[in-house]
Amino acid sequence: MSYDACFEKLPRLETNRLILRQITESPSDGRDSLEFINDYSVYRFWGLYDESKDTNGRRRPKKKIKLDYHYNVTMKEYRSGRELTWLMELKDTHKVIGEIVFYDFRLKQQADIGYRINKDYWGKGFAPEAGQALLKAAFEYMDLTRIQLRCFADNHGSIRVAEKLDFAKEGLIRKGAILNVMTDYYIFGLLKEDYEKCTNKSTDITLEP
């Protein structure tokens, strides 16, 4: 698998508990995706909504109701070569509980990583589990040099995820832009040589090209 090959066919990844795969037009993918993309507690850290300018909730994004909405948006970004998005599907129930994304690619050597998870599944280790699978794909198959993670300074959950994945905290950006929001945020980075030295590299991740 190479960088370019991922944009021709997104590889399927498997971890102990998850199948990471491309979104489909199935109603179940649509329903499960709407649960987390419409949840304020999830998207408040995604950069789509400026909480500092809203005191009454009226400026929050309108809820998406069409089952194919997330499929269309996700595949548009994929086909344009801008993003690689994997749904997180539970192996035991086949429910989609979130997504994990590579985006903002630079020189085919660097990408940002982000994720959204249904709040009913927070605190169960799914983000680090999926993140480790993507790091394996990034460094061992796509031959990327650097992965970075940016998160709001008050997003303590994502800070813990970055630390669990052995990212180095590289700095605090004051009033910087994350999508549509100006906010204080941390930037974390992981280089390929750092990854190769990590003690928590998983050996039970499989990949289907």
TORDREN-222661 format. One record per atom (N, C-alpha, C): residue number from 1; residue in three letters; y, x, z. Coordinates in steps of 0.02 Angstrom, whole numbers. Example, Ala and Ser with C-alpha at 12.3 -4.5 7.8 and 13.67 -1.06 7.14 Angstrom:
! TORDREN-222661
- i, aa, yy, xx, zz
- 1, ALA, -284, 660, 390
- 1, ALA, -225, 615, 390
- 1, ALA, -165, 660, 390
- 2, SER, -112, 642, 354
- 2, SER, -53, 684, 357
- 2, SER, 2, 645, 394
//
This chain:
! TORDREN-222661
- i, aa, yy, xx, zz
- 1, MET, -60, 42, 0
- 1, MET, 0, 0, 0
- 1, MET, 62, 44, 0
- 2, SER, 111, 26, -40
- 2, SER, 173, 63, -43
- 2, SER, 232, 16, -30
- 3, TYR, 291, 44, -27
- 3, TYR, 352, 3, -18
- 3, TYR, 356, -50, -72
- 4, ASP, 352, -29, -135
- 4, ASP, 359, -76, -190
- 4, ASP, 303, -127, -192
- 5, ALA, 243, -106, -173
- 5, ALA, 186, -152, -174
- 5, ALA, 195, -210, -126
- 6, CYS, 231, -198, -71
- 6, CYS, 242, -251, -21
- 6, CYS, 283, -308, -50
- 7, PHE, 326, -293, -99
- 7, PHE, 367, -344, -130
- 7, PHE, 332, -377, -189
- 8, GLU, 272, -352, -205
- 8, GLU, 231, -385, -256
- 8, GLU, 180, -431, -223
- 9, LYS, 152, -408, -168
- 9, LYS, 106, -449, -128
- 9, LYS, 112, -427, -56
- 10, LEU, 135, -473, -14
- 10, LEU, 143, -455, 57
- 10, LEU, 75, -446, 89
- 11, PRO, 62, -388, 119
- 11, PRO, -4, -377, 150
- 11, PRO, -13, -419, 213
- 12, ARG, -73, -438, 225
- 12, ARG, -91, -476, 285
- 12, ARG, -112, -426, 338
- 13, LEU, -87, -436, 399
- 13, LEU, -102, -392, 455
- 13, LEU, -136, -432, 509
- 14, GLU, -181, -400, 545
- 14, GLU, -215, -433, 601
- 14, GLU, -211, -389, 663
- 15, THR, -197, -421, 720
- 15, THR, -199, -388, 785
- 15, THR, -252, -422, 827
- 16, ASN, -254, -408, 891
- 16, ASN, -304, -439, 934
- 16, ASN, -299, -515, 934
- 17, ARG, -237, -540, 936
- 17, ARG, -227, -612, 944
- 17, ARG, -192, -645, 885
- 18, LEU, -166, -606, 838
- 18, LEU, -123, -634, 787
- 18, LEU, -146, -617, 716
- 19, ILE, -132, -663, 672
- 19, ILE, -133, -650, 600
- 19, ILE, -60, -650, 577
- 20, LEU, -40, -596, 545
- 20, LEU, 28, -591, 519
- 20, LEU, 24, -599, 444
- 21, ARG, 55, -650, 417
- 21, ARG, 46, -668, 347
- 21, ARG, 110, -697, 318
- 22, GLN, 110, -705, 253
- 22, GLN, 167, -735, 219
- 22, GLN, 170, -811, 230
- 23, ILE, 229, -838, 231
- 23, ILE, 238, -910, 238
- 23, ILE, 211, -945, 175
- 24, THR, 187, -1006, 184
- 24, THR, 164, -1047, 129
- 24, THR, 203, -1112, 128
- 25, GLU, 191, -1152, 77
- 25, GLU, 224, -1218, 72
- 25, GLU, 187, -1272, 111
- 26, SER, 138, -1255, 150
- 26, SER, 100, -1305, 186
- 26, SER, 143, -1340, 238
- 27, PRO, 131, -1405, 249
- 27, PRO, 170, -1442, 300
- 27, PRO, 164, -1412, 369
- 28, SER, 106, -1383, 386
- 28, SER, 98, -1354, 453
- 28, SER, 143, -1293, 462
- 29, ASP, 149, -1251, 410
- 29, ASP, 196, -1194, 415
- 29, ASP, 267, -1220, 423
- 30, GLY, 284, -1273, 387
- 30, GLY, 351, -1301, 392
- 30, GLY, 366, -1328, 461
- 31, ARG, 320, -1368, 488
- 31, ARG, 330, -1398, 554
- 31, ARG, 335, -1345, 608
- 32, ASP, 289, -1297, 607
- 32, ASP, 289, -1245, 658
- 32, ASP, 352, -1202, 654
- 33, SER, 375, -1187, 594
- 33, SER, 434, -1146, 585
- 33, SER, 497, -1182, 610
- 34, LEU, 502, -1247, 597
- 34, LEU, 560, -1284, 620
- 34, LEU, 566, -1284, 696
- 35, GLU, 511, -1277, 730
- 35, GLU, 513, -1277, 804
- 35, GLU, 553, -1218, 830
- 36, PHE, 546, -1159, 799
- 36, PHE, 583, -1102, 826
- 36, PHE, 649, -1089, 791
- 37, ILE, 655, -1107, 727
- 37, ILE, 720, -1093, 695
- 37, ILE, 773, -1144, 716
- 38, ASN, 753, -1201, 743
- 38, ASN, 801, -1251, 766
- 38, ASN, 816, -1246, 841
- 39, ASP, 784, -1201, 875
- 39, ASP, 789, -1196, 948
- 39, ASP, 848, -1151, 967
- 40, TYR, 897, -1179, 1001
- 40, TYR, 956, -1141, 1021
- 40, TYR, 939, -1080, 1062
- 41, SER, 891, -1085, 1106
- 41, SER, 873, -1028, 1148
- 41, SER, 845, -970, 1107
- 42, VAL, 823, -984, 1046
- 42, VAL, 799, -932, 1001
- 42, VAL, 856, -906, 956
- 43, TYR, 891, -952, 922
- 43, TYR, 940, -929, 873
- 43, TYR, 1004, -903, 904
- 44, ARG, 1015, -914, 968
- 44, ARG, 1077, -888, 999
- 44, ARG, 1079, -812, 997
- 45, PHE, 1022, -780, 990
- 45, PHE, 1020, -707, 985
- 45, PHE, 1007, -683, 914
- 46, TRP, 1010, -728, 865
- 46, TRP, 994, -709, 797
- 46, TRP, 1056, -691, 756
- 47, GLY, 1115, -706, 783
- 47, GLY, 1177, -690, 748
- 47, GLY, 1203, -745, 703
- 48, LEU, 1175, -805, 711
- 48, LEU, 1196, -862, 670
- 48, LEU, 1250, -904, 704
- 49, TYR, 1260, -894, 767
- 49, TYR, 1303, -938, 807
- 49, TYR, 1343, -898, 857
- 50, ASP, 1409, -907, 856
- 50, ASP, 1453, -870, 900
- 50, ASP, 1465, -910, 964
- 51, GLU, 1428, -895, 1014
- 51, GLU, 1431, -932, 1077
- 51, GLU, 1500, -925, 1110
- 52, SER, 1533, -868, 1100
- 52, SER, 1597, -856, 1134
- 52, SER, 1652, -903, 1109
- 53, LYS, 1643, -932, 1050
- 53, LYS, 1693, -977, 1022
- 53, LYS, 1677, -1050, 1031
- 54, ASP, 1625, -1064, 1069
- 54, ASP, 1601, -1132, 1076
- 54, ASP, 1594, -1150, 1150
- 55, THR, 1631, -1200, 1171
- 55, THR, 1626, -1221, 1240
- 55, THR, 1594, -1290, 1248
- 56, ASN, 1581, -1323, 1192
- 56, ASN, 1554, -1391, 1198
- 56, ASN, 1493, -1405, 1154
- 57, GLY, 1467, -1353, 1121
- 57, GLY, 1406, -1361, 1082
- 57, GLY, 1417, -1389, 1013
- 58, ARG, 1479, -1404, 994
- 58, ARG, 1491, -1438, 930
- 58, ARG, 1486, -1390, 871
- 59, ARG, 1491, -1325, 883
- 59, ARG, 1491, -1278, 828
- 59, ARG, 1421, -1251, 814
- 60, ARG, 1372, -1273, 851
- 60, ARG, 1304, -1248, 839
- 60, ARG, 1280, -1271, 770
- 61, PRO, 1238, -1230, 738
- 61, PRO, 1212, -1249, 672
- 61, PRO, 1175, -1315, 674
- 62, LYS, 1181, -1354, 621
- 62, LYS, 1143, -1416, 617
- 62, LYS, 1069, -1402, 612
- 63, LYS, 1029, -1445, 641
- 63, LYS, 957, -1436, 638
- 63, LYS, 932, -1446, 567
- 64, LYS, 884, -1404, 548
- 64, LYS, 852, -1412, 483
- 64, LYS, 795, -1462, 491
- 65, ILE, 788, -1506, 442
- 65, ILE, 737, -1559, 448
- 65, ILE, 686, -1558, 391
- 66, LYS, 703, -1526, 335
- 66, LYS, 656, -1526, 279
- 66, LYS, 602, -1474, 291
- 67, LEU, 539, -1494, 281
- 67, LEU, 483, -1450, 296
- 67, LEU, 482, -1388, 252
- 68, ASP, 511, -1392, 192
- 68, ASP, 509, -1335, 147
- 68, ASP, 571, -1290, 155
- 69, TYR, 615, -1306, 201
- 69, TYR, 677, -1267, 208
- 69, TYR, 662, -1193, 221
- 70, HIS, 623, -1180, 272
- 70, HIS, 612, -1110, 291
- 70, HIS, 572, -1072, 238
- 71, TYR, 526, -1106, 206
- 71, TYR, 489, -1075, 151
- 71, TYR, 537, -1053, 96
- 72, ASN, 581, -1097, 75
- 72, ASN, 626, -1082, 20
- 72, ASN, 673, -1023, 36
- 73, VAL, 700, -1024, 97
- 73, VAL, 746, -970, 117
- 73, VAL, 708, -903, 122
- 74, THR, 650, -905, 153
- 74, THR, 611, -844, 163
- 74, THR, 589, -814, 97
- 75, MET, 564, -855, 52
- 75, MET, 540, -829, -12
- 75, MET, 596, -806, -57
- 76, LYS, 655, -836, -51
- 76, LYS, 713, -813, -90
- 76, LYS, 730, -741, -70
- 77, GLU, 730, -726, -6
- 77, GLU, 745, -659, 17
- 77, GLU, 690, -610, -3
- 78, TYR, 628, -633, 0
- 78, TYR, 571, -590, -19
- 78, TYR, 573, -573, -93
- 79, ARG, 583, -623, -134
- 79, ARG, 582, -612, -207
- 79, ARG, 641, -570, -231
- 80, SER, 695, -571, -192
- 80, SER, 753, -530, -210
- 80, SER, 747, -459, -185
- 81, GLY, 693, -444, -148
- 81, GLY, 682, -376, -124
- 81, GLY, 723, -358, -63
- 82, ARG, 748, -410, -27
- 82, ARG, 791, -397, 31
- 82, ARG, 755, -399, 97
- 83, GLU, 702, -439, 102
- 83, GLU, 669, -447, 167
- 83, GLU, 594, -454, 159
- 84, LEU, 557, -429, 209
- 84, LEU, 485, -440, 215
- 84, LEU, 474, -478, 279
- 85, THR, 448, -538, 273
- 85, THR, 440, -582, 331
- 85, THR, 367, -602, 339
- 86, TRP, 341, -590, 398
- 86, TRP, 273, -611, 416
- 86, TRP, 277, -666, 468
- 87, LEU, 240, -721, 456
- 87, LEU, 231, -771, 509
- 87, LEU, 181, -744, 560
- 88, MET, 191, -764, 623
- 88, MET, 143, -747, 676
- 88, MET, 99, -808, 687
- 89, GLU, 36, -803, 667
- 89, GLU, -11, -859, 675
- 89, GLU, -63, -841, 728
- 90, LEU, -73, -884, 776
- 90, LEU, -124, -873, 827
- 90, LEU, -193, -878, 796
- 91, LYS, -235, -829, 811
- 91, LYS, -302, -830, 783
- 91, LYS, -343, -889, 809
- 92, ASP, -334, -907, 872
- 92, ASP, -378, -958, 901
- 92, ASP, -360, -1029, 882
- 93, THR, -296, -1043, 872
- 93, THR, -275, -1112, 857
- 93, THR, -244, -1119, 787
- 94, HIS, -228, -1064, 755
- 94, HIS, -195, -1062, 690
- 94, HIS, -123, -1090, 692
- 95, LYS, -95, -1097, 751
- 95, LYS, -25, -1118, 756
- 95, LYS, 21, -1060, 742
- 96, VAL, 73, -1072, 704
- 96, VAL, 125, -1022, 691
- 96, VAL, 174, -1024, 749
- 97, ILE, 181, -967, 784
- 97, ILE, 224, -965, 843
- 97, ILE, 288, -926, 832
- 98, GLY, 297, -897, 774
- 98, GLY, 358, -859, 762
- 98, GLY, 353, -820, 697
- 99, GLU, 400, -773, 690
- 99, GLU, 401, -730, 631
- 99, GLU, 428, -662, 651
- 100, ILE, 411, -612, 611
- 100, ILE, 437, -545, 621
- 100, ILE, 456, -517, 553
- 101, VAL, 513, -482, 550
- 101, VAL, 546, -469, 486
- 101, VAL, 569, -396, 481
- 102, PHE, 561, -366, 423
- 102, PHE, 596, -306, 403
- 102, PHE, 653, -327, 357
- 103, TYR, 713, -302, 371
- 103, TYR, 771, -320, 330
- 103, TYR, 820, -262, 328
- 104, ASP, 872, -270, 289
- 104, ASP, 925, -220, 282
- 104, ASP, 896, -152, 264
- 105, PHE, 855, -151, 212
- 105, PHE, 824, -88, 188
- 105, PHE, 877, -41, 160
- 106, ARG, 868, 23, 172
- 106, ARG, 912, 74, 146
- 106, ARG, 871, 130, 115
- 107, LEU, 884, 143, 50
- 107, LEU, 854, 200, 15
- 107, LEU, 777, 200, 16
- 108, LYS, 748, 143, 28
- 108, LYS, 674, 137, 35
- 108, LYS, 648, 183, 91
- 109, GLN, 690, 199, 139
- 109, GLN, 672, 243, 194
- 109, GLN, 687, 214, 262
- 110, GLN, 730, 165, 266
- 110, GLN, 751, 137, 330
- 110, GLN, 752, 61, 326
- 111, ALA, 735, 30, 383
- 111, ALA, 739, -43, 387
- 111, ALA, 754, -63, 459
- 112, ASP, 783, -122, 467
- 112, ASP, 790, -152, 533
- 112, ASP, 730, -198, 544
- 113, ILE, 713, -208, 607
- 113, ILE, 659, -254, 625
- 113, ILE, 688, -308, 670
- 114, GLY, 667, -370, 659
- 114, GLY, 688, -425, 701
- 114, GLY, 632, -476, 706
- 115, TYR, 637, -521, 754
- 115, TYR, 584, -570, 763
- 115, TYR, 613, -632, 797
- 116, ARG, 579, -688, 786
- 116, ARG, 593, -751, 821
- 116, ARG, 527, -780, 844
- 117, ILE, 525, -802, 906
- 117, ILE, 463, -829, 934
- 117, ILE, 477, -895, 969
- 118, ASN, 435, -944, 958
- 118, ASN, 438, -1008, 993
- 118, ASN, 441, -994, 1069
- 119, LYS, 490, -1024, 1103
- 119, LYS, 501, -1007, 1173
- 119, LYS, 441, -1024, 1218
- 120, ASP, 397, -1069, 1195
- 120, ASP, 337, -1085, 1234
- 120, ASP, 289, -1025, 1238
- 121, TYR, 302, -974, 1197
- 121, TYR, 257, -916, 1195
- 121, TYR, 292, -852, 1216
- 122, TRP, 350, -858, 1247
- 122, TRP, 386, -800, 1272
- 122, TRP, 348, -770, 1332
- 123, GLY, 356, -706, 1341
- 123, GLY, 329, -672, 1400
- 123, GLY, 254, -661, 1398
- 124, LYS, 223, -669, 1339
- 124, LYS, 151, -661, 1333
- 124, LYS, 132, -599, 1292
- 125, GLY, 181, -558, 1274
- 125, GLY, 167, -496, 1239
- 125, GLY, 158, -501, 1165
- 126, PHE, 176, -558, 1135
- 126, PHE, 165, -566, 1063
- 126, PHE, 214, -524, 1021
- 127, ALA, 276, -517, 1044
- 127, ALA, 324, -477, 1006
- 127, ALA, 304, -403, 1002
- 128, PRO, 286, -370, 1056
- 128, PRO, 263, -301, 1051
- 128, PRO, 198, -295, 1010
- 129, GLU, 154, -344, 1016
- 129, GLU, 91, -341, 978
- 129, GLU, 104, -344, 903
- 130, ALA, 147, -391, 883
- 130, ALA, 164, -396, 812
- 130, ALA, 206, -336, 790
- 131, GLY, 250, -314, 833
- 131, GLY, 292, -256, 817
- 131, GLY, 252, -194, 804
- 132, GLN, 200, -183, 844
- 132, GLN, 159, -123, 833
- 132, GLN, 123, -126, 766
- 133, ALA, 103, -185, 745
- 133, ALA, 71, -192, 680
- 133, ALA, 120, -175, 624
- 134, LEU, 182, -198, 631
- 134, LEU, 232, -183, 579
- 134, LEU, 251, -109, 577
- 135, LEU, 253, -78, 635
- 135, LEU, 268, -7, 636
- 135, LEU, 213, 33, 601
- 136, LYS, 151, 11, 612
- 136, LYS, 96, 44, 577
- 136, LYS, 105, 37, 501
- 137, ALA, 121, -24, 479
- 137, ALA, 132, -35, 407
- 137, ALA, 190, 7, 382
- 138, ALA, 244, 10, 421
- 138, ALA, 305, 45, 399
- 138, ALA, 293, 120, 391
- 139, PHE, 261, 150, 440
- 139, PHE, 256, 223, 440
- 139, PHE, 192, 250, 408
- 140, GLU, 138, 211, 411
- 140, GLU, 75, 236, 384
- 140, GLU, 61, 213, 313
- 141, TYR, 93, 159, 292
- 141, TYR, 79, 133, 225
- 141, TYR, 141, 132, 180
- 142, MET, 198, 111, 207
- 142, MET, 258, 108, 166
- 142, MET, 296, 175, 164
- 143, ASP, 277, 221, 209
- 143, ASP, 307, 287, 212
- 143, ASP, 382, 284, 226
- 144, LEU, 403, 238, 270
- 144, LEU, 472, 237, 291
- 144, LEU, 485, 293, 341
- 145, THR, 548, 312, 347
- 145, THR, 568, 366, 392
- 145, THR, 595, 341, 458
- 146, ARG, 629, 284, 456
- 146, ARG, 662, 259, 516
- 146, ARG, 659, 182, 519
- 147, ILE, 645, 156, 578
- 147, ILE, 651, 85, 593
- 147, ILE, 701, 78, 649
- 148, GLN, 747, 32, 642
- 148, GLN, 794, 21, 696
- 148, GLN, 794, -52, 717
- 149, LEU, 814, -62, 779
- 149, LEU, 816, -129, 809
- 149, LEU, 884, -137, 841
- 150, ARG, 918, -191, 823
- 150, ARG, 983, -207, 853
- 150, ARG, 976, -272, 892
- 151, CYS, 1002, -273, 953
- 151, CYS, 998, -335, 992
- 151, CYS, 1059, -343, 1036
- 152, PHE, 1077, -406, 1047
- 152, PHE, 1134, -421, 1091
- 152, PHE, 1125, -384, 1157
- 153, ALA, 1180, -362, 1187
- 153, ALA, 1176, -324, 1249
- 153, ALA, 1146, -364, 1306
- 154, ASP, 1152, -431, 1302
- 154, ASP, 1124, -473, 1355
- 154, ASP, 1056, -502, 1337
- 155, ASN, 1026, -478, 1283
- 155, ASN, 959, -502, 1263
- 155, ASN, 907, -457, 1297
- 156, HIS, 894, -471, 1360
- 156, HIS, 852, -427, 1400
- 156, HIS, 780, -426, 1376
- 157, GLY, 757, -482, 1347
- 157, GLY, 689, -485, 1321
- 157, GLY, 679, -436, 1264
- 158, SER, 726, -434, 1217
- 158, SER, 719, -388, 1160
- 158, SER, 728, -316, 1181
- 159, ILE, 768, -304, 1232
- 159, ILE, 774, -235, 1258
- 159, ILE, 707, -212, 1284
- 160, ARG, 672, -255, 1320
- 160, ARG, 606, -236, 1346
- 160, ARG, 556, -225, 1289
- 161, VAL, 560, -266, 1237
- 161, VAL, 515, -257, 1180
- 161, VAL, 527, -189, 1148
- 162, ALA, 590, -171, 1137
- 162, ALA, 607, -106, 1107
- 162, ALA, 578, -49, 1149
- 163, GLU, 584, -55, 1214
- 163, GLU, 559, -2, 1259
- 163, GLU, 483, 2, 1256
- 164, LYS, 450, -56, 1252
- 164, LYS, 377, -57, 1248
- 164, LYS, 352, -25, 1183
- 165, LEU, 392, -30, 1131
- 165, LEU, 373, -1, 1066
- 165, LEU, 397, 71, 1059
- 166, ASP, 423, 100, 1113
- 166, ASP, 444, 171, 1115
- 166, ASP, 505, 186, 1072
- 167, PHE, 546, 136, 1059
- 167, PHE, 610, 148, 1027
- 167, PHE, 655, 186, 1075
- 168, ALA, 697, 229, 1048
- 168, ALA, 748, 263, 1087
- 168, ALA, 812, 223, 1085
- 169, LYS, 843, 212, 1144
- 169, LYS, 908, 179, 1146
- 169, LYS, 960, 230, 1124
- 170, GLU, 992, 216, 1067
- 170, GLU, 1037, 265, 1037
- 170, GLU, 1111, 251, 1051
- 171, GLY, 1126, 192, 1074
- 171, GLY, 1196, 180, 1091
- 171, GLY, 1212, 106, 1100
- 172, LEU, 1272, 94, 1128
- 172, LEU, 1299, 28, 1135
- 172, LEU, 1357, 21, 1086
- 173, ILE, 1351, -27, 1041
- 173, ILE, 1405, -42, 994
- 173, ILE, 1448, -97, 1025
- 174, ARG, 1512, -84, 1031
- 174, ARG, 1557, -132, 1061
- 174, ARG, 1590, -175, 1007
- 175, LYS, 1583, -242, 1016
- 175, LYS, 1611, -290, 970
- 175, LYS, 1594, -273, 897
- 176, GLY, 1530, -263, 885
- 176, GLY, 1506, -251, 818
- 176, GLY, 1479, -315, 787
- 177, ALA, 1465, -313, 722
- 177, ALA, 1442, -373, 687
- 177, ALA, 1366, -375, 683
- 178, ILE, 1338, -431, 705
- 178, ILE, 1268, -449, 691
- 178, ILE, 1270, -515, 655
- 179, LEU, 1259, -513, 589
- 179, LEU, 1265, -571, 545
- 179, LEU, 1334, -604, 554
- 180, ASN, 1337, -663, 584
- 180, ASN, 1400, -700, 588
- 180, ASN, 1436, -693, 655
- 181, VAL, 1414, -646, 696
- 181, VAL, 1440, -641, 764
- 181, VAL, 1465, -570, 778
- 182, MET, 1523, -566, 810
- 182, MET, 1548, -503, 836
- 182, MET, 1530, -500, 909
- 183, THR, 1492, -450, 928
- 183, THR, 1466, -448, 996
- 183, THR, 1450, -376, 1016
- 184, ASP, 1443, -364, 1080
- 184, ASP, 1417, -300, 1104
- 184, ASP, 1342, -300, 1091
- 185, TYR, 1317, -246, 1061
- 185, TYR, 1245, -243, 1050
- 185, TYR, 1219, -171, 1057
- 186, TYR, 1156, -167, 1074
- 186, TYR, 1122, -102, 1078
- 186, TYR, 1088, -88, 1011
- 187, ILE, 1086, -25, 995
- 187, ILE, 1047, -4, 937
- 187, ILE, 992, 44, 960
- 188, PHE, 932, 29, 939
- 188, PHE, 873, 69, 956
- 188, PHE, 845, 98, 890
- 189, GLY, 817, 156, 893
- 189, GLY, 788, 187, 834
- 189, GLY, 720, 218, 848
- 190, LEU, 677, 216, 797
- 190, LEU, 612, 249, 800
- 190, LEU, 601, 284, 734
- 191, LEU, 588, 350, 737
- 191, LEU, 575, 389, 678
- 191, LEU, 499, 396, 668
- 192, LYS, 481, 413, 608
- 192, LYS, 409, 421, 593
- 192, LYS, 378, 474, 637
- 193, GLU, 414, 529, 648
- 193, GLU, 385, 581, 691
- 193, GLU, 379, 558, 764
- 194, ASP, 424, 513, 785
- 194, ASP, 418, 486, 853
- 194, ASP, 356, 442, 857
- 195, TYR, 347, 400, 806
- 195, TYR, 289, 355, 804
- 195, TYR, 224, 394, 807
- 196, GLU, 221, 449, 771
- 196, GLU, 159, 488, 769
- 196, GLU, 142, 518, 836
- 197, LYS, 192, 524, 881
- 197, LYS, 180, 551, 948
- 197, LYS, 170, 498, 1000
- 198, CYS, 179, 434, 981
- 198, CYS, 175, 380, 1030
- 198, CYS, 106, 375, 1061
- 199, THR, 105, 364, 1126
- 199, THR, 41, 357, 1161
- 199, THR, 14, 286, 1156
- 200, ASN, 56, 237, 1136
- 200, ASN, 34, 168, 1135
- 200, ASN, 16, 144, 1065
- 201, LYS, 6, 190, 1019
- 201, LYS, -14, 169, 951
- 201, LYS, -80, 131, 954
- 202, SER, -80, 73, 924
- 202, SER, -141, 32, 925
- 202, SER, -191, 57, 873
- 203, THR, -255, 52, 890
- 203, THR, -307, 71, 842
- 203, THR, -347, 11, 817
- 204, ASP, -326, -49, 838
- 204, ASP, -364, -109, 820
- 204, ASP, -324, -157, 776
- 205, ILE, -280, -128, 734
- 205, ILE, -242, -167, 685
- 205, ILE, -274, -157, 617
- 206, THR, -286, -212, 582
- 206, THR, -315, -208, 515
- 206, THR, -264, -233, 465
- 207, LEU, -270, -210, 405
- 207, LEU, -224, -228, 351
- 207, LEU, -264, -247, 290
- 208, GLU, -245, -303, 259
- 208, GLU, -275, -323, 196
- 208, GLU, -221, -320, 143
- 209, PRO, -226, -273, 95
- 209, PRO, -175, -267, 43
- 209, PRO, -169, -332, 3
//
